[in-house]
Amino acid sequence: MMTADKEKRRAISREAARRRRRVETDVFGHLSSLLPFQPSIRTHLDKPSVIRLTLSYMRMHTVLKGNAWAKAEASHSVKYGQTMEGAEDETDLEKRERDRGQDEEKRQLEAAQETSMYLRILEGFLMVVSTEGDMMYLSNNVSKYMGLTQIELMGHNIFEFTHPCDHEEIRNNLRLTAEDVWCGTKRDFVMRIKSALTHRGRSANLKSATWKVLHCQGRAKVCVAPCSVSCLLLTCQPLPLSHTLLSTHTFTSQHSMDMKFTHCDQRMTMLLGYSPEELVGRSIYDLCHTLDIHRLTKNHMNLCLKSQSVSGQYRMLVRGGGYVWVESHSAVIPSVRPSKSRPGAHQPLCILCVTYVLSGVEEPSLQLSLDQTVHRYVS
């Protein structure tokens, strides 16, 4: 008798568990069908991914809710005005609604094409990160640069994928200040993130991922409503950038690890007036505008810690007087030790810079250093 009761209870329990699993599967299936992804992607999502992506979607919806609310109000006022006027019949209203829907679809298509064009020009991807570090959104071209798809990254915390030594700098940039509330101060920093791309451009396992250096720029979006989410809107460009736009307004230079020139190309003479020979042994800090030394120092520190960096815009002094605005993209070149096959191939650790001249000579009559004064009156 006891055995029969136990078997009956077990059967009831198994049936209840099956029912719960069916209900759970139906709920997750319905939830995944609401996500704004292609059906081929939605059908392969597991339950944790559905929850993670749903939370990311809800957060992004909260961030964008202000714009949607404004559009809804405008639409309501238009409809209300039409109702009060009563000048149009039912068929005219239906036709106008249909035309409006077609126009909206056309605008969305144009917006998607425009966004795709911007992402190709950017040579990077977009990222929206909450102040807690959750990656709420990444543009779908992230896989081209990281080897990880948009689905794999969205909803995860950025600290799970970034180098431990960069966490403090990331936290400082995620931290909001009073200035962010009023005007949304700019963010400009370099961080290392896991990349599953191999040297041949293929995707590898995340366990064998390497570190890729990203140059991140953007602004903070502060939301003060009770249920809203504050975040950073960032453009992320992998370094080193492809220097396919080398022109007469670009020069390359090589430096020792203390930023002293060891080599410089001939374009330096045309752009800034210095001959390559007179720069060898001098520090790049000697050519930097005093008010921009901090930018060069930050760039130098990033190079020493992360091997790649972008300086941002700073002023470089011209030989006879004045200055030009430039931006330097730099990378540390590993040292080469001599071997049996190449006994004379010793090359110490060095820094390679590609510097873009962004302006003409400004204030040419102004001497900002003793060197400029000497060059102006001696030569």
Secondary structure, 3 states (H helix, E strand, C coil): CHHHHHHHHHHHHHHHHHHHHHHHHHHHHHHHHCCCCCHHHHCCCCHHHHHHHHHHHHHHHHHHHHHHHHHHHHHHHHHHHHHHHCCCCHHHHHHHHHHHHHHHHHHHHHHHHHHHHHHHHHCCEEEEEECCCEEEEECCCHHHHHCCCHHHHCCCEHHHCECHHHHHHHHHHHCCCHHHHHHCCEEEEEEEEEECECCCCCECCHHHCEEEEEEEEEEEECCCCCCCCCEEEEEEEECCCCCCCCCCCEEEEEECCCCEEEEECCHHHHHHCCCHHHHCCCEHHHHECHHHHHHHHHHHHHHHHHCEEEEEEEEEECCCCCEEEEEEEEEEECCECCCCCCCCCCECCEEEEEEEECCCCECCCCCCCHHHHHHHHHC
